[in-house]
Amino acid sequence: GAFKSTHGDYGMMVDKRVLLPPVPGAATIAISRDGVARFGTWPASRAIPDELRDYRQNLEPLVSEGVPNPTGRKVWGWQIAGEAIQTQRTALCRTKSGVLYYAWGDEVSGATLAAAMAQAGCDYAVHLDMNPGHCGFVFVNIADAERDNYQLKRLDPGMSIRSDKYLRWSPKDFFYLAVQDPLPRAAAVLPWSPDAA
Protein backbone atom coordinates (compact mmCIF):
# COMPACT_ATOMS: atom_id res chain seq x y z
CA GLY A 1 0.00 0.00 0.00
CA ALA A 2 1.51 3.26 1.13
CA PHE A 3 2.32 5.16 4.31
CA LYS A 4 0.11 4.73 7.39
CA SER A 5 -2.23 7.54 8.42
CA THR A 6 0.20 8.54 11.18
CA HIS A 7 2.69 9.41 8.41
CA GLY A 8 0.63 12.01 6.56
CA ASP A 9 -3.08 11.15 6.59
CA TYR A 10 -3.03 10.40 2.86
CA GLY A 11 -6.48 9.57 1.56
CA MET A 12 -8.01 6.16 1.05
CA MET A 13 -11.42 4.93 -0.12
CA VAL A 14 -12.45 1.28 -0.64
CA ASP A 15 -15.74 0.38 -2.37
CA LYS A 16 -17.01 3.96 -1.86
CA ARG A 17 -16.22 3.80 1.88
CA VAL A 18 -13.97 6.75 2.75
CA LEU A 19 -11.36 5.68 5.30
CA LEU A 20 -9.42 8.95 4.98
CA PRO A 21 -10.49 12.00 2.93
CA PRO A 22 -8.37 12.93 -0.10
CA VAL A 23 -5.40 15.25 0.35
CA PRO A 24 -5.06 17.95 -2.33
CA GLY A 25 -1.72 17.71 -4.14
CA ALA A 26 -1.17 14.06 -3.21
CA ALA A 27 -0.24 11.44 -5.79
CA THR A 28 -3.31 9.25 -6.28
CA ILE A 29 -4.13 5.84 -7.70
CA ALA A 30 -7.88 5.48 -8.20
CA ILE A 31 -10.22 2.86 -9.61
CA SER A 32 -13.33 4.09 -11.37
CA ARG A 33 -16.73 2.39 -11.22
CA ASP A 34 -15.95 0.66 -14.54
CA GLY A 35 -12.77 -0.88 -13.05
CA VAL A 36 -10.25 1.35 -14.87
CA ALA A 37 -7.10 2.35 -12.97
CA ARG A 38 -6.51 6.10 -12.98
CA PHE A 39 -3.39 7.98 -11.87
CA GLY A 40 -3.02 11.68 -11.07
CA THR A 41 -2.47 14.42 -8.53
CA TRP A 42 -5.58 15.23 -6.47
CA PRO A 43 -6.91 18.73 -7.25
CA ALA A 44 -7.46 21.54 -4.73
CA SER A 45 -11.00 20.38 -3.95
CA ARG A 46 -11.55 17.56 -1.46
CA ALA A 47 -14.75 16.58 -3.29
CA ILE A 48 -14.72 12.94 -4.43
CA PRO A 49 -15.98 12.42 -7.99
CA ASP A 50 -18.95 10.06 -8.08
CA GLU A 51 -17.31 7.90 -10.76
CA LEU A 52 -14.52 6.84 -8.38
CA ARG A 53 -14.96 3.56 -6.47
CA ASP A 54 -11.54 3.40 -4.74
CA TYR A 55 -8.47 5.57 -4.24
CA ARG A 56 -5.19 5.48 -2.35
CA GLN A 57 -2.79 8.39 -1.98
CA ASN A 58 0.83 8.85 -0.95
CA LEU A 59 3.21 11.82 -0.97
CA GLU A 60 3.59 13.90 -4.14
CA PRO A 61 4.09 12.15 -7.49
CA LEU A 62 7.44 10.48 -8.14
CA VAL A 63 6.88 11.26 -11.83
CA SER A 64 4.32 13.55 -13.47
CA GLU A 65 4.05 14.10 -17.24
CA GLY A 66 7.30 12.14 -17.57
CA VAL A 67 9.21 14.51 -15.25
CA PRO A 68 10.89 12.84 -12.24
CA ASN A 69 10.24 14.46 -8.85
CA PRO A 70 8.33 17.42 -10.31
CA THR A 71 7.77 19.08 -6.90
CA GLY A 72 11.47 18.83 -5.90
CA ARG A 73 10.68 16.82 -2.79
CA LYS A 74 13.80 16.12 -0.70
CA VAL A 75 12.54 13.53 1.81
CA TRP A 76 10.59 10.49 0.60
CA GLY A 77 10.05 8.94 4.02
CA TRP A 78 12.42 7.82 6.77
CA GLN A 79 14.60 4.75 6.74
CA ILE A 80 14.62 2.38 9.70
CA ALA A 81 17.05 3.72 12.32
CA GLY A 82 20.34 1.87 12.41
CA GLU A 83 19.83 0.32 8.99
CA ALA A 84 21.19 1.81 5.76
CA ILE A 85 21.17 5.34 4.33
CA GLN A 86 19.04 4.07 1.44
CA THR A 87 16.34 1.44 1.69
CA GLN A 88 13.91 -0.78 -0.16
CA ARG A 89 11.17 1.13 -1.97
CA THR A 90 8.24 0.33 -4.22
CA ALA A 91 6.24 2.32 -6.71
CA LEU A 92 3.52 1.96 -9.30
CA CYS A 93 3.32 3.90 -12.54
CA ARG A 94 1.33 4.35 -15.73
CA THR A 95 2.85 4.97 -19.15
CA LYS A 96 1.22 7.22 -21.76
CA SER A 97 -0.09 4.10 -23.50
CA GLY A 98 -1.81 2.96 -20.28
CA VAL A 99 0.60 0.17 -19.31
CA LEU A 100 1.15 -0.18 -15.55
CA TYR A 101 4.63 -0.88 -14.14
CA TYR A 102 5.50 -2.03 -10.65
CA ALA A 103 8.96 -1.10 -9.37
CA TRP A 104 10.94 -2.41 -6.42
CA GLY A 105 14.45 -1.36 -5.51
CA ASP A 106 16.88 -2.26 -2.77
CA GLU A 107 19.09 0.49 -1.34
CA VAL A 108 17.52 3.32 -3.35
CA SER A 109 16.39 6.85 -2.59
CA GLY A 110 13.08 8.34 -3.67
CA ALA A 111 14.88 10.53 -6.20
CA THR A 112 16.70 7.53 -7.70
CA LEU A 113 13.44 5.58 -7.95
CA ALA A 114 11.76 8.56 -9.64
CA ALA A 115 14.59 8.87 -12.20
CA ALA A 116 14.47 5.13 -12.94
CA MET A 117 10.71 5.18 -13.49
CA ALA A 118 10.95 8.17 -15.83
CA GLN A 119 13.68 6.36 -17.80
CA ALA A 120 11.39 3.31 -18.03
CA GLY A 121 8.78 5.47 -19.78
CA CYS A 122 6.48 6.24 -16.87
CA ASP A 123 4.22 9.24 -17.42
CA TYR A 124 2.93 9.25 -13.82
CA ALA A 125 4.33 7.35 -10.82
CA VAL A 126 3.30 6.97 -7.19
CA HIS A 127 5.69 6.05 -4.36
CA LEU A 128 4.14 3.16 -2.43
CA ASP A 129 5.87 1.82 0.67
CA MET A 130 9.45 1.56 1.85
CA ASN A 131 11.78 -0.28 4.24
CA PRO A 132 12.44 -4.01 4.57
CA GLY A 133 9.42 -6.10 5.42
CA HIS A 134 6.96 -3.65 3.86
CA CYS A 135 8.06 -3.83 0.22
CA GLY A 136 7.49 -6.67 -2.14
CA PHE A 137 5.40 -8.42 -4.74
CA VAL A 138 4.14 -11.90 -3.94
CA PHE A 139 2.53 -14.33 -6.36
CA VAL A 140 -0.29 -16.19 -4.60
CA ASN A 141 -2.17 -19.26 -5.80
CA ILE A 142 -4.79 -20.41 -3.29
CA ALA A 143 -6.47 -23.76 -3.92
CA ASP A 144 -7.96 -24.12 -0.42
CA ALA A 145 -7.08 -21.61 2.30
CA GLU A 146 -8.88 -23.58 5.02
CA ARG A 147 -6.57 -26.55 4.43
CA ASP A 148 -3.46 -24.41 3.90
CA ASN A 149 -3.31 -25.51 0.27
CA TYR A 150 -1.61 -22.56 -1.43
CA GLN A 151 1.58 -21.53 -3.21
CA LEU A 152 3.45 -18.30 -2.42
CA LYS A 153 6.47 -16.87 -4.24
CA ARG A 154 8.20 -13.50 -4.06
CA LEU A 155 8.85 -11.80 -7.38
CA ASP A 156 12.53 -11.39 -6.43
CA PRO A 157 14.40 -13.39 -3.77
CA GLY A 158 15.98 -10.14 -2.52
CA MET A 159 12.60 -8.90 -1.28
CA SER A 160 12.49 -9.23 2.50
CA ILE A 161 8.70 -9.19 2.74
CA ARG A 162 7.24 -12.38 4.22
CA SER A 163 5.52 -14.36 1.47
CA ASP A 164 2.49 -14.98 3.69
CA LYS A 165 2.18 -11.39 4.99
CA TYR A 166 -1.13 -10.74 3.23
CA LEU A 167 -2.40 -14.31 2.98
CA ARG A 168 -5.08 -14.07 5.68
CA TRP A 169 -5.14 -10.44 6.90
CA SER A 170 -2.86 -7.50 7.56
CA PRO A 171 -2.91 -4.32 9.65
CA LYS A 172 -1.44 -2.54 6.61
CA ASP A 173 -3.23 -1.96 3.32
CA PHE A 174 -1.99 -3.47 0.07
CA PHE A 175 -2.70 -3.58 -3.65
CA TYR A 176 -3.56 -6.79 -5.42
CA LEU A 177 -3.97 -7.94 -9.00
CA ALA A 178 -6.17 -10.82 -10.11
CA VAL A 179 -5.57 -12.98 -13.16
CA GLN A 180 -8.19 -12.66 -15.87
CA ASP A 181 -8.61 -13.75 -19.46
CA PRO A 182 -6.58 -11.31 -21.59
CA LEU A 183 -8.70 -11.87 -24.73
CA PRO A 184 -10.98 -9.00 -25.72
CA ARG A 185 -14.67 -9.69 -25.07
CA ALA A 186 -15.34 -9.42 -28.81
CA ALA A 187 -12.97 -12.36 -29.42
CA ALA A 188 -15.83 -14.73 -28.60
CA VAL A 189 -17.73 -13.66 -31.73
CA LEU A 190 -15.12 -12.03 -33.97
CA PRO A 191 -11.89 -13.50 -35.36
CA TRP A 192 -9.00 -12.15 -33.30
CA SER A 193 -5.30 -12.81 -32.88
CA PRO A 194 -2.42 -10.86 -31.30
CA ASP A 195 0.12 -8.95 -33.41
CA ALA A 196 3.30 -10.81 -34.29
CA ALA A 197 5.34 -8.01 -32.68
Protein Blocks (a to p, Z undefined) as FASTA:
>chain_A
ZZdfklnopacdeehiafbdcdehiacddddfkopacdddddfblcdcfkbmbdcdedjd
fbgghiahklopabgcjadehiafbdcdddddddfkopacddddehiafklmmmmmmmno
pabdcdfbedehjaccdddddfblmnopacdddfblklmbdfklmmmbccbdcddddddd
fbdfklmmpccdddfZZ
